[in-house]
């Protein structure tokens, strides 16, 4: 019985799958930040900045070709 209990404890306390959870949390945090940035850009305060940024990036790319 003691062997069964220790085997169950070892299975429950293993770190297996921890990296997957950490990756999920990082992706979740990045998505939340992206959504907040998108909302800020869509509101009046960041809209001009976003358009200016995309315009500069497109001009830079076109200038390279």
N, C-alpha and C positions, 0 to 999 in steps of 0.2 A: 504494500500500500504506500509505503514511504517513497518507493521508486516512482510510482505513478504521480504522486503529488509533486515530486521534484521535477519530473518531466513536464508536467503542466505548467509549473512555475517558470521553467526555463523557456518554454514556448511563449508564454505571455510576456515575459520580460525581455525577449530578444529585440535587437535593434533592426531586425529585418523589416524593410518597407519604410524605414525612417527617411531615407533619401527621397523617396517618392513623395512623401508628405511635405518635406522641405521644398522640393521643386514646385509642388502645387501651391504652397503658401507664397513663394516668390512670384509665381505667375499671377496669383490672385492679387497680390500687392501691386504689381506692375499694371495689371488691368485696371485696378481702382485708381491709380495715379493717372493713367491715360484717360479714363473717363472724366476725372476731375479737370484735367487739362482741356479736354474737349469741351466740357461745359463752360469753362472759363473763356475759351476762344470763341464759342458761339454766343456768349453773352456780349454785351456792348464793349466791355473793357479790353478784350484781347483780339477782337475780330480784325482790326486793322493790322495788328502785329502779325497775325497768321497769314493774311494776304500778302503782306510785304515779304515775309520769309519765303513763302512759296514762289513769289515772283523772282526773288534773288536766286533761289536754287534753280529755277527753270532757266534763267538767264545764264547762270554759270554752266549748266549742262549744255545748253545750246552753243555757248561760246567755246566749249571744248571740241565740238564736232565741226 
